[in-house]
Amino acid sequence: MSEPVTALNGATFSDGIAHIAEAPVQGMITLRGDLSASALQKALKSITSATMPGPGEATGEGARGLCWMSPDEILVLCPYADVADTLATLNRKLSKLHMLAVDVSDARAVFHLSGAQAREVMAKLAPIDVSPCNCRPGMFRRTRMSQVAAAIWLTDEDRFQIICFRSQAQYLFDLLCVAAQKGSAPAVF
């Protein structure tokens, strides 16, 4: 069996106002169902140790977490090697519920944008308010970054995790690098 690889083989950029790095492979499962169902919440907690996020939030640590995607959809994060077992566990624990769980790990790419001016870079690219008073750690948004769909999670004060389609990884990486060029900070935050 071949080893999984990321879309850009771990590409990084650090010669600017922020650091950009493609994250290692990440397990991701899209789960659709009644998010208020206690059996669903209990199953997700047992798998990720994360609490159920509210609208526009993400919870968790490291490779495990939950991201609120819509009123009936959660993105389940788990180690890449655990995806098959996690799916089997979800299907077993939620067999009596109307739900759908699908592995989307290989269809996505993940980037980390970090540094004291990470907000400046994000503000150039996404039509969301990333000011410290409106964008706090745990915030999760589905949005666009230039011409591509993206999901953005502020994991701490100066670190964003960005998820996009794998086929758009090179475009998004290049976009981030241009927005993070030396001397390009608009000094808004």
Backbone as JSON, one array per atom type, in Angstrom:
{
  "sequence": "MSEPVTALNGATFSDGIAHIAEAPVQGMITLRGDLSASALQKALKSITSATMPGPGEATGEGARGLCWMSPDEILVLCPYADVADTLATLNRKLSKLHMLAVDVSDARAVFHLSGAQAREVMAKLAPIDVSPCNCRPGMFRRTRMSQVAAAIWLTDEDRFQIICFRSQAQYLFDLLCVAAQKGSAPAVF",
  "N": [[0.85, -1.18, 0.0], [0.5, 2.23, -0.75], [2.0, 5.18, 0.66], [0.2, 7.88, 2.14], [0.15, 11.18, 0.76], [0.49, 14.72, 0.96], [-1.11, 17.38, -0.88], [0.8, 19.25, -1.79], [3.21, 18.29, -0.96], [4.08, 19.14, 1.62], [4.63, 21.92, 1.44], [6.09, 25.11, 2.26], [6.25, 28.56, 3.34], [8.11, 31.2, 4.47], [9.22, 33.64, 4.22], [8.21, 36.26, 4.65], [5.54, 38.33, 5.87], [4.11, 36.58, 7.37], [3.91, 33.12, 8.35], [3.48, 30.32, 6.29], [2.29, 27.09, 5.94], [1.83, 23.91, 4.56], [-0.22, 21.54, 6.0], [0.33, 18.3, 7.56], [-1.07, 15.15, 6.34], [-4.53, 14.85, 7.01], [-7.2, 13.39, 8.69], [-10.56, 13.54, 7.68], [-14.0, 13.66, 8.07], [-17.13, 14.07, 6.74], [-20.1, 14.61, 8.32], [-23.48, 14.27, 8.22], [-26.59, 15.01, 9.66], [-29.01, 15.01, 12.36], [-27.95, 17.32, 14.4], [-28.65, 17.91, 16.97], [-29.3, 15.58, 18.18], [-28.91, 13.46, 20.9], [-27.57, 10.99, 20.87], [-25.9, 11.25, 18.66], [-24.27, 13.42, 19.43], [-23.05, 12.29, 21.68], [-21.64, 10.14, 20.51], [-19.82, 11.54, 18.86], [-18.36, 12.94, 20.79], [-17.15, 10.8, 22.11], [-15.42, 9.89, 20.17], [-13.76, 12.05, 19.45], [-13.19, 13.52, 21.73], [-13.93, 16.11, 21.87], [-16.11, 18.88, 22.52], [-19.45, 19.5, 21.32], [-19.53, 21.83, 18.78], [-20.88, 25.16, 18.51], [-22.87, 27.11, 16.15], [-20.74, 28.42, 13.66], [-18.37, 27.74, 14.95], [-15.49, 25.85, 16.08], [-14.16, 23.0, 17.71], [-11.75, 21.25, 19.69], [-8.49, 19.61, 19.66], [-5.2, 19.37, 18.31], [-5.03, 16.7, 16.03], [-7.64, 15.94, 16.29], [-11.02, 16.91, 16.24], [-14.02, 18.95, 15.98], [-15.92, 20.6, 13.58], [-18.26, 23.06, 12.92], [-20.29, 23.02, 10.2], [-22.77, 23.49, 8.95], [-26.32, 23.8, 9.75], [-26.98, 21.08, 9.78], [-24.64, 19.66, 9.5], [-21.44, 18.44, 10.33], [-17.93, 18.65, 10.43], [-15.77, 16.15, 11.01], [-12.74, 15.78, 12.55], [-9.91, 13.73, 12.57], [-7.04, 11.6, 13.27], [-5.33, 10.77, 10.27], [-4.78, 8.05, 9.8], [-6.74, 6.85, 11.29], [-9.22, 7.06, 10.07], [-10.85, 5.05, 8.73], [-11.54, 3.33, 10.89], [-12.82, 5.19, 12.52], [-15.01, 5.94, 10.92], [-16.34, 3.44, 10.82], [-16.98, 3.15, 13.53], [-18.68, 5.37, 13.91], [-20.78, 4.68, 12.14], [-21.67, 2.33, 13.39], [-22.4, 3.22, 16.0], [-24.34, 5.07, 15.38], [-26.35, 3.82, 13.99], [-29.12, 3.72, 14.21], [-29.98, 6.2, 13.62], [-30.97, 8.7, 11.22], [-28.56, 9.47, 9.1], [-25.51, 10.5, 7.46], [-22.24, 9.63, 6.81], [-19.13, 10.43, 5.5], [-15.91, 9.84, 4.17], [-13.75, 12.4, 3.51], [-11.15, 13.01, 3.4], [-8.98, 12.73, 1.48], [-9.77, 14.47, -0.43], [-9.29, 17.0, 0.32], [-7.16, 19.77, 1.29], [-4.96, 21.11, 3.73], [-3.89, 24.07, 5.3], [-1.67, 25.98, 7.37], [-1.64, 29.17, 8.63], [0.3, 31.46, 10.13], [1.63, 33.67, 12.7], [2.49, 36.99, 13.85], [1.3, 38.75, 12.08], [-0.7, 37.36, 10.82], [-3.46, 37.8, 10.75], [-3.56, 40.08, 9.19], [-2.84, 39.11, 6.68], [-4.94, 37.29, 6.22], [-7.1, 39.06, 6.17], [-6.77, 40.32, 3.74], [-7.62, 38.45, 1.92], [-10.06, 37.08, 2.47], [-13.58, 37.62, 2.73], [-14.34, 38.25, 5.49], [-14.72, 39.41, 8.85], [-11.86, 39.7, 10.52], [-10.92, 40.94, 12.73], [-9.56, 41.31, 16.06], [-11.63, 41.7, 17.96], [-13.87, 40.56, 16.82], [-13.16, 38.11, 15.83], [-12.28, 35.42, 17.34], [-10.26, 32.87, 18.99], [-11.31, 29.62, 18.15], [-13.27, 30.35, 16.41], [-14.93, 29.5, 13.43], [-15.29, 29.52, 10.0], [-16.98, 29.2, 6.9], [-16.1, 30.22, 3.77], [-14.94, 32.3, 1.07], [-11.79, 32.45, -0.44], [-10.35, 34.61, -2.33], [-10.84, 33.22, -5.37], [-11.64, 30.68, -4.53], [-13.39, 28.19, -2.61], [-13.26, 27.97, 0.92], [-12.56, 26.84, 4.24], [-12.16, 28.26, 7.38], [-10.39, 28.29, 10.37], [-9.74, 29.79, 13.34], [-7.29, 28.96, 15.36], [-5.69, 29.79, 17.47], [-4.68, 33.0, 18.84], [-2.94, 34.01, 16.8], [-2.96, 32.21, 14.68], [-4.21, 30.53, 11.97], [-6.13, 27.86, 10.63], [-6.6, 26.52, 7.5], [-8.82, 25.1, 5.24], [-9.16, 23.63, 2.11], [-10.28, 22.56, -1.18], [-8.46, 19.84, -2.46], [-7.67, 19.95, -5.13], [-7.37, 22.63, -5.51], [-5.24, 23.44, -4.05], [-2.6, 24.33, -4.79], [-3.15, 26.8, -5.99], [-4.3, 28.19, -3.79], [-2.16, 28.15, -1.96], [-0.22, 29.67, -3.39], [-1.63, 32.09, -3.51], [-1.78, 32.77, -0.77], [0.98, 33.11, -0.29], [1.6, 35.36, -1.88], [-0.02, 37.27, -0.65], [1.29, 37.41, 1.74], [3.71, 38.64, 1.33], [6.84, 40.31, 2.03], [6.74, 43.52, 3.5], [4.1, 44.02, 2.85], [2.05, 44.35, 4.65], [-1.01, 45.72, 5.66], [-1.32, 46.97, 8.06], [-3.61, 47.08, 9.74], [-4.54, 45.76, 12.0]],
  "CA": [[0.0, 0.0, 0.0], [1.29, 3.45, -0.83], [1.88, 6.14, 1.76], [-0.54, 9.08, 1.75], [0.93, 12.4, 0.64], [-0.3, 15.94, 0.86], [-1.2, 17.92, -2.24], [1.99, 20.01, -2.16], [4.37, 17.67, -0.3], [4.54, 19.91, 2.78], [5.15, 23.24, 1.04], [6.11, 26.16, 3.28], [6.71, 29.9, 2.97], [8.34, 31.95, 5.7], [10.01, 34.82, 3.88], [7.29, 37.38, 4.51], [4.95, 38.86, 7.1], [3.48, 35.47, 8.08], [4.41, 31.8, 7.96], [2.48, 29.47, 5.65], [2.75, 25.7, 5.85], [0.84, 22.87, 4.3], [-0.28, 20.61, 7.13], [0.4, 16.88, 7.2], [-2.37, 14.57, 6.0], [-5.51, 15.01, 8.09], [-8.46, 12.66, 8.5], [-11.75, 14.39, 7.71], [-15.26, 12.96, 7.78], [-18.32, 14.91, 6.73], [-21.22, 13.92, 8.95], [-24.76, 14.99, 8.11], [-27.63, 14.42, 10.49], [-29.61, 15.89, 13.35], [-26.87, 17.65, 15.33], [-29.16, 18.02, 18.34], [-29.55, 14.23, 18.7], [-27.96, 13.15, 21.97], [-26.73, 9.85, 20.46], [-24.88, 11.78, 17.75], [-23.33, 14.2, 20.23], [-22.3, 11.35, 22.53], [-20.7, 9.41, 19.64], [-18.76, 12.46, 18.46], [-17.54, 13.21, 21.98], [-16.33, 9.62, 22.4], [-14.43, 9.73, 19.1], [-12.84, 13.18, 19.34], [-13.04, 14.17, 23.05], [-14.29, 17.52, 21.7], [-17.51, 19.21, 22.74], [-20.16, 19.88, 20.11], [-19.41, 23.28, 18.54], [-22.07, 25.89, 18.11], [-22.74, 27.68, 14.81], [-19.56, 29.24, 13.44], [-17.31, 27.38, 15.89], [-14.78, 24.57, 15.99], [-13.62, 22.58, 18.99], [-10.81, 20.14, 19.6], [-7.06, 19.87, 19.74], [-4.37, 18.51, 17.48], [-5.65, 16.1, 14.85], [-9.03, 15.59, 16.59], [-11.88, 18.05, 16.49], [-15.33, 19.05, 15.34], [-16.13, 21.91, 12.96], [-19.65, 23.28, 12.53], [-20.34, 23.38, 8.78], [-24.12, 23.99, 8.67], [-27.22, 23.29, 10.8], [-27.07, 19.61, 9.8], [-23.37, 19.07, 9.06], [-20.24, 18.6, 11.15], [-16.71, 18.07, 9.89], [-15.09, 15.42, 12.07], [-11.3, 15.68, 12.33], [-9.27, 12.64, 13.29], [-5.81, 11.25, 12.58], [-5.57, 10.18, 8.95], [-4.73, 6.58, 9.91], [-7.91, 6.39, 12.04], [-10.47, 7.38, 9.38], [-11.69, 3.86, 8.51], [-12.08, 2.9, 12.18], [-13.74, 6.23, 12.98], [-16.24, 5.76, 10.14], [-17.01, 2.22, 11.28], [-17.53, 3.46, 14.85], [-19.83, 6.26, 13.71], [-21.88, 3.91, 11.53], [-22.18, 1.4, 14.39], [-23.05, 3.94, 17.09], [-25.45, 5.9, 14.89], [-27.11, 3.01, 13.03], [-30.56, 3.96, 14.34], [-30.27, 7.59, 13.23], [-30.86, 9.08, 9.82], [-27.33, 10.26, 8.99], [-24.58, 10.13, 6.41], [-20.86, 9.93, 7.15], [-18.31, 10.18, 4.32], [-14.49, 10.21, 4.25], [-13.38, 13.42, 2.52], [-9.74, 13.33, 3.7], [-8.12, 12.85, 0.3], [-10.31, 15.51, -1.31], [-9.02, 18.3, 0.94], [-5.8, 20.17, 1.68], [-5.0, 21.96, 4.93], [-2.75, 24.98, 5.47], [-1.59, 26.78, 8.58], [-1.18, 30.55, 8.44], [0.61, 31.88, 11.5], [2.52, 34.8, 12.91], [1.89, 38.21, 14.4], [0.52, 39.45, 11.05], [-1.57, 36.41, 10.13], [-4.76, 38.44, 10.51], [-3.38, 41.01, 8.06], [-2.87, 38.3, 5.46], [-6.3, 36.77, 6.04], [-7.99, 40.18, 5.84], [-6.62, 40.63, 2.31], [-8.09, 37.37, 1.06], [-11.39, 36.55, 2.76], [-14.55, 38.66, 3.09], [-14.84, 38.07, 6.85], [-14.1, 40.32, 9.81], [-10.88, 38.97, 11.32], [-10.41, 41.79, 13.81], [-9.53, 40.58, 17.33], [-12.88, 41.76, 18.71], [-14.9, 39.75, 16.17], [-12.6, 36.83, 15.42], [-11.55, 34.88, 18.49], [-9.94, 31.45, 18.87], [-12.48, 28.76, 18.11], [-14.13, 30.77, 15.33], [-14.83, 28.69, 12.22], [-16.12, 30.1, 8.93], [-16.9, 28.77, 5.5], [-16.06, 31.47, 3.02], [-14.13, 32.24, -0.14], [-10.51, 33.15, -0.43], [-10.26, 34.94, -3.74], [-11.76, 32.46, -6.22], [-11.86, 29.31, -4.08], [-14.09, 27.95, -1.35], [-12.34, 27.61, 1.99], [-13.04, 26.86, 5.62], [-11.11, 28.92, 8.16], [-10.51, 28.08, 11.81], [-8.73, 30.5, 14.14], [-6.97, 28.01, 16.43], [-5.28, 30.66, 18.57], [-4.69, 34.42, 18.45], [-2.21, 34.35, 15.57], [-2.82, 31.0, 13.87], [-5.39, 30.06, 11.25], [-6.08, 26.62, 9.88], [-7.41, 26.75, 6.31], [-9.13, 23.87, 4.52], [-9.68, 23.87, 0.76], [-10.26, 21.37, -2.02], [-7.1, 19.44, -2.83], [-7.38, 20.4, -6.5], [-7.11, 24.07, -5.48], [-4.19, 23.66, -3.06], [-1.51, 25.15, -5.31], [-3.67, 28.16, -6.16], [-4.44, 28.82, -2.49], [-0.82, 28.36, -1.41], [0.35, 30.82, -4.1], [-2.39, 33.26, -3.07], [-1.31, 33.1, 0.57], [2.35, 33.6, -0.38], [1.57, 36.72, -2.41], [-0.61, 38.14, 0.38], [2.22, 37.48, 2.88], [5.02, 39.18, 0.92], [7.46, 41.32, 2.88], [6.34, 44.9, 3.26], [2.72, 44.13, 2.33], [1.06, 44.42, 5.73], [-1.75, 46.97, 5.65], [-1.26, 47.49, 9.43], [-4.97, 47.35, 10.21], [-4.75, 45.18, 13.33]],
  "C": [[0.89, 1.24, 0.0], [1.03, 4.34, 0.37], [1.09, 7.36, 1.3], [0.41, 10.28, 1.7], [-0.01, 13.59, 0.56], [-0.27, 16.45, -0.58], [0.09, 18.57, -2.7], [3.26, 19.5, -1.46], [4.95, 18.53, 0.82], [5.12, 21.27, 2.46], [5.07, 24.24, 2.19], [6.59, 27.47, 2.66], [6.91, 30.66, 4.26], [9.14, 33.22, 5.46], [9.1, 36.03, 3.68], [6.75, 37.79, 5.86], [4.23, 37.79, 7.92], [4.08, 34.17, 7.56], [3.25, 30.98, 7.41], [3.06, 28.07, 5.54], [1.59, 24.79, 5.52], [0.91, 21.88, 5.45], [-0.09, 19.18, 6.65], [-0.99, 16.35, 6.86], [-3.27, 14.6, 7.23], [-6.74, 14.19, 7.75], [-9.63, 13.6, 8.64], [-12.96, 13.59, 7.27], [-16.37, 13.99, 7.82], [-19.46, 14.08, 7.3], [-22.45, 14.8, 8.85], [-25.79, 14.25, 8.93], [-28.21, 15.47, 11.41], [-28.57, 16.16, 14.44], [-27.34, 17.79, 16.76], [-29.41, 16.65, 18.96], [-28.48, 13.86, 19.73], [-27.05, 11.98, 21.6], [-25.6, 10.32, 19.55], [-23.83, 12.57, 18.53], [-22.45, 13.3, 21.1], [-21.26, 10.59, 21.7], [-19.54, 10.3, 19.23], [-17.82, 12.77, 19.61], [-16.62, 12.02, 22.26], [-15.21, 9.44, 21.38], [-13.35, 10.81, 19.16], [-12.44, 13.8, 20.68], [-13.38, 15.66, 22.98], [-15.77, 17.71, 21.98], [-18.14, 19.62, 21.42], [-20.06, 21.39, 19.92], [-20.76, 23.9, 18.2], [-21.87, 26.43, 16.7], [-21.51, 28.59, 14.72], [-18.41, 28.94, 14.37], [-16.65, 26.07, 15.52], [-14.22, 24.27, 17.37], [-12.64, 21.43, 18.75], [-9.37, 20.59, 19.7], [-6.31, 18.91, 18.86], [-5.12, 18.0, 16.27], [-7.11, 15.74, 15.08], [-9.85, 16.83, 16.88], [-13.19, 17.94, 15.75], [-15.49, 20.47, 14.82], [-17.56, 22.02, 12.47], [-19.67, 23.78, 11.09], [-21.68, 24.0, 8.39], [-25.05, 23.41, 9.74], [-27.34, 21.77, 10.86], [-25.76, 18.93, 9.38], [-22.22, 19.45, 9.99], [-19.07, 18.0, 10.38], [-15.96, 17.47, 11.07], [-13.62, 15.3, 11.69], [-10.74, 14.55, 13.18], [-7.93, 12.35, 12.61], [-6.12, 10.5, 11.28], [-5.64, 8.65, 9.03], [-5.97, 6.01, 10.6], [-9.23, 6.56, 11.3], [-11.37, 6.16, 9.22], [-12.32, 3.39, 9.82], [-13.1, 3.91, 12.71], [-15.07, 6.14, 12.23], [-17.03, 4.54, 10.6], [-17.67, 2.46, 12.64], [-18.76, 4.35, 14.73], [-21.02, 5.48, 13.14], [-22.5, 2.93, 12.54], [-22.98, 2.15, 15.47], [-24.29, 4.72, 16.64], [-26.36, 5.14, 13.92], [-28.61, 3.25, 13.09], [-30.97, 5.37, 13.96], [-30.2, 7.75, 11.72], [-29.64, 9.99, 9.7], [-26.5, 9.72, 7.84], [-23.19, 10.55, 6.85], [-19.97, 9.5, 5.99], [-16.88, 10.66, 4.55], [-14.18, 11.2, 3.14], [-11.9, 13.8, 2.66], [-8.91, 13.6, 2.46], [-8.63, 13.89, -0.7], [-9.99, 16.91, -0.8], [-7.52, 18.51, 1.17], [-5.95, 21.12, 2.86], [-3.72, 22.78, 4.99], [-2.83, 25.64, 6.83], [-1.0, 28.13, 8.2], [-0.94, 31.09, 9.84], [1.57, 33.06, 11.53], [1.76, 36.01, 13.38], [1.02, 38.95, 13.38], [-0.36, 38.5, 10.24], [-2.94, 37.01, 9.83], [-4.69, 39.4, 9.32], [-3.47, 40.26, 6.73], [-4.29, 37.81, 5.19], [-7.26, 37.88, 5.62], [-7.91, 40.56, 4.36], [-7.39, 39.65, 1.43], [-9.53, 36.91, 1.27], [-12.34, 37.67, 3.2], [-15.19, 38.41, 4.46], [-14.09, 39.05, 7.75], [-13.16, 39.51, 10.69], [-10.26, 39.85, 12.41], [-10.47, 41.02, 15.13], [-10.85, 40.63, 18.11], [-13.98, 40.9, 18.09], [-14.43, 38.35, 15.76], [-11.71, 36.32, 16.54], [-11.24, 33.4, 18.28], [-11.19, 30.59, 19.02], [-13.46, 29.15, 17.02], [-13.87, 29.92, 14.09], [-15.78, 29.28, 11.19], [-15.91, 29.36, 7.62], [-17.01, 30.04, 4.69], [-15.35, 31.23, 1.69], [-12.83, 32.97, 0.13], [-10.19, 33.37, -1.9], [-11.28, 34.1, -4.5], [-12.08, 31.05, -5.73], [-12.63, 29.25, -2.76], [-13.07, 27.51, -0.31], [-13.1, 27.6, 3.32], [-11.87, 27.35, 6.46], [-11.41, 28.74, 9.65], [-9.39, 28.86, 12.49], [-8.45, 29.61, 15.35], [-6.38, 28.69, 17.65], [-5.08, 32.07, 18.02], [-3.97, 34.74, 17.15], [-1.98, 33.12, 14.68], [-4.17, 30.58, 13.28], [-5.1, 28.69, 10.65], [-7.05, 26.8, 8.72], [-7.58, 25.42, 5.58], [-9.69, 24.26, 3.16], [-9.72, 22.54, 0.01], [-8.82, 21.09, -2.44], [-6.72, 19.96, -4.21], [-7.06, 21.89, -6.57], [-5.96, 24.44, -4.54], [-3.08, 24.57, -3.58], [-1.95, 26.6, -5.48], [-3.75, 28.87, -4.81], [-3.08, 29.09, -1.85], [-0.16, 29.58, -2.06], [-0.32, 32.12, -3.67], [-1.93, 33.72, -1.69], [0.1, 33.69, 0.54], [2.4, 35.04, -0.89], [1.04, 37.68, -1.34], [0.33, 38.33, 1.58], [3.59, 38.03, 2.5], [5.52, 40.23, 1.9], [6.97, 42.71, 2.49], [4.9, 45.08, 2.81], [1.66, 44.25, 3.4], [0.32, 45.75, 5.7], [-1.81, 47.64, 7.02], [-2.63, 47.94, 9.95], [-5.15, 46.88, 11.64], [-3.56, 45.45, 14.2]]
}
